[in-house]
Amino acid sequence: MRLGLALAMSIAVISSAAADTLENSFGNTITITLPSGASVNYHMNPDNTYQMIANGSTVSGVWERGEGEVCLTPSGGGERSCTPYVGDKSVGDTWSQALADGSTAIVALIAGR
């Protein structure tokens, strides 16, 4: 699923500093703007669940973080996708992230849901 991959790709390898992107996202929104202009929102939860909202639809699933990566598995048998983890983002941060196809997405960690 490209949108799941968008989040996975948005969490690229950056050395973890004082901030922790996933922990800082709890209760907030990760917004990804794809090169097409489409926007995808993610709500990550401390119980390792997430909701992806795009085009008026919501997909739920589970996330897990391991050795320098984060993985998303949509509910209902969707394909698991993993990517390196960006561990140093806080609410208010915006960054560019290269996607697997070579294009670039803009990722933001926004206060609130």
C-alpha positions in Angstrom: 0.0 0.0 0.0 1.6 3.2 -1.2 0.1 5.3 1.7 1.5 2.9 4.3 4.8 3.0 2.6 4.6 6.9 2.6 4.6 6.9 6.4 7.2 4.2 6.6 9.4 6.1 4.2 8.7 9.4 6.1 10.4 7.9 9.2 13.9 7.7 7.7 17.2 7.1 9.6 18.3 10.0 11.7 20.2 9.5 14.9 17.8 9.6 17.9 18.2 12.7 20.0 16.3 13.9 23.0 13.0 14.0 21.1 11.3 10.7 20.1 9.2 11.1 17.0 6.7 8.3 17.8 6.3 9.3 21.4 5.8 12.9 20.3 3.2 11.8 17.8 0.9 10.3 20.4 -2.2 12.6 20.6 -1.0 14.5 17.6 -0.9 14.0 13.8 1.8 13.0 11.3 0.9 14.6 8.0 2.5 13.5 4.8 2.1 15.5 1.6 2.9 13.3 -1.4 4.4 14.7 -4.7 0.9 14.5 -6.3 -0.3 17.0 -3.6 -2.4 14.3 -1.9 -2.2 14.4 1.9 -2.2 11.5 4.3 -2.7 11.8 8.1 -1.5 9.3 10.6 -2.6 9.0 14.3 -0.1 6.8 16.2 -1.2 5.5 19.5 0.9 4.3 22.5 -0.8 0.9 22.4 1.0 0.3 19.0 -2.1 0.9 16.9 -2.5 3.6 14.2 -5.1 5.1 12.0 -4.3 6.4 8.5 -6.8 8.9 7.1 -6.7 9.7 3.4 -9.5 10.7 0.9 -12.2 10.4 3.6 -11.3 6.8 4.4 -9.6 5.4 7.5 -7.4 2.4 7.7 -6.3 1.0 11.1 -3.5 -1.3 11.9 -0.5 -1.9 14.2 2.9 -0.4 14.3 6.1 -1.7 15.8 9.6 -0.2 16.2 12.7 -2.4 16.1 16.4 -2.1 15.3 16.4 1.4 13.7 13.1 0.9 11.8 9.4 1.2 12.2 6.9 -1.2 10.6 3.2 -0.8 9.8 0.7 -3.6 9.3 -2.8 -2.7 8.2 -5.7 -4.6 9.7 -7.4 -7.1 7.6 -4.4 -8.9 6.2 -2.7 -5.9 4.5 1.0 -6.1 3.6 3.5 -5.1 6.3 5.9 -2.3 5.4 9.0 -1.2 7.2 11.4 1.6 6.9 14.3 3.2 8.8 13.1 5.3 11.8 13.5 9.1 12.1 13.8 9.4 15.9 14.4 13.1 16.6 11.2 15.0 15.5 8.9 17.0 17.8 5.6 18.7 17.3 6.0 21.6 14.9 8.8 20.0 12.9 8.6 19.6 9.1 11.0 17.7 7.0 11.5 16.3 3.5 11.7 12.6 3.0 12.7 10.7 -0.1 10.3 8.0 -1.1 11.1 4.6 -2.6 10.3 5.8 -6.1 12.8 8.6 -5.8 10.3 11.4 -5.3 10.1 13.5 -2.2 7.3 13.9 0.4 6.9 16.6 3.0 6.3 15.3 6.5 5.0 17.4 9.4 4.3 16.5 13.1 1.3 18.7 13.9 -0.2 19.4 17.4 -3.6 17.7 18.0 -5.8 15.4 16.0 
